Amino acid sequence: MPILDLSIDTLLTTTRSVRKRLDLSRPVEPGVIDECLELALQAPTASNSQSWHFVVVTDPHQRQALATIYRKGAERYRELM
């Protein structure tokens, strides 16, 4: 699959789905994460509340633990639906 030559700004502000083009096996540089968070702050919030909270988890074991918690929550939600 071809890699698109897009700036971070262009990538995050496009309305097209790009999930299939992401390389989830490659680590993301901390500077790129910082820039993404800065761009995320531009998003509107309800009543301009701006109550953002971001957590960047880089440790693989912690990420796996969070994924397990998230998966269990999603399973419970599906059971209720």
C-alpha positions as CSV (number, residue, x, y, z in Angstrom):
1,M,0.0,0.0,0.0
2,P,1.5,3.4,-0.9
3,I,2.5,5.7,1.9
4,L,1.0,9.2,1.6
5,D,3.3,12.2,1.8
6,L,1.2,14.3,4.1
7,S,2.1,16.7,6.8
8,I,0.8,16.0,10.3
9,D,-1.6,19.0,10.0
10,T,-3.0,17.7,6.7
11,L,-3.3,14.1,8.0
12,L,-5.2,15.1,11.1
13,T,-7.5,17.6,9.4
14,T,-8.6,15.5,6.5
15,T,-12.1,14.0,6.7
16,R,-11.2,10.9,4.9
17,S,-10.6,7.6,6.8
18,V,-6.9,6.7,6.9
19,R,-6.9,3.8,9.4
20,K,-6.0,1.3,6.8
21,R,-2.9,3.3,5.9
22,L,-1.5,3.5,9.4
23,D,1.6,1.4,10.4
24,L,0.6,0.4,13.9
25,S,3.8,-1.7,14.4
26,R,6.1,1.3,14.1
27,P,6.8,3.5,17.1
28,V,5.7,7.2,16.9
29,E,8.3,9.8,17.7
30,P,7.5,11.9,20.9
31,G,7.6,15.1,18.8
32,V,4.9,13.8,16.5
33,I,2.8,12.9,19.5
34,D,3.3,16.4,20.9
35,E,2.3,17.9,17.6
36,C,-0.8,15.7,17.4
37,L,-1.9,16.8,20.9
38,E,-1.4,20.4,20.0
39,L,-3.6,20.0,17.0
40,A,-6.2,18.1,19.0
41,L,-6.5,21.2,21.2
42,Q,-7.9,23.0,18.2
43,A,-11.0,20.8,18.2
44,P,-14.2,22.5,19.5
45,T,-15.7,21.4,22.8
46,A,-19.2,21.6,24.2
47,S,-19.8,25.1,25.7
48,N,-16.1,25.7,25.1
49,S,-15.4,23.7,28.3
50,Q,-11.9,22.7,27.1
51,S,-11.6,19.9,29.7
52,W,-9.0,17.9,27.9
53,H,-7.0,15.2,29.6
54,F,-4.4,13.3,27.6
55,V,-2.3,10.4,28.7
56,V,0.5,9.1,26.5
57,V,1.4,5.5,27.3
58,T,4.6,4.2,25.7
59,D,5.3,1.1,27.9
60,P,4.1,-2.0,26.0
61,H,3.0,-3.8,29.2
62,Q,1.0,-0.8,30.4
63,R,-0.6,-0.5,26.9
64,Q,-1.5,-4.1,27.0
65,A,-3.1,-3.7,30.5
66,L,-5.1,-0.7,29.3
67,A,-6.2,-2.7,26.2
68,T,-7.4,-5.5,28.4
69,I,-9.4,-3.1,30.6
70,Y,-10.9,-1.4,27.5
71,R,-11.8,-4.7,25.9
72,K,-13.6,-5.9,29.1
73,G,-15.6,-2.6,29.1
74,A,-16.5,-3.0,25.5
75,E,-17.7,-6.6,26.1
76,R,-19.9,-5.4,29.0
77,Y,-21.3,-2.7,26.8
78,R,-22.1,-5.2,24.0
79,E,-23.9,-7.5,26.6
80,L,-26.1,-4.6,27.6
81,M,-27.1,-3.7,24.0
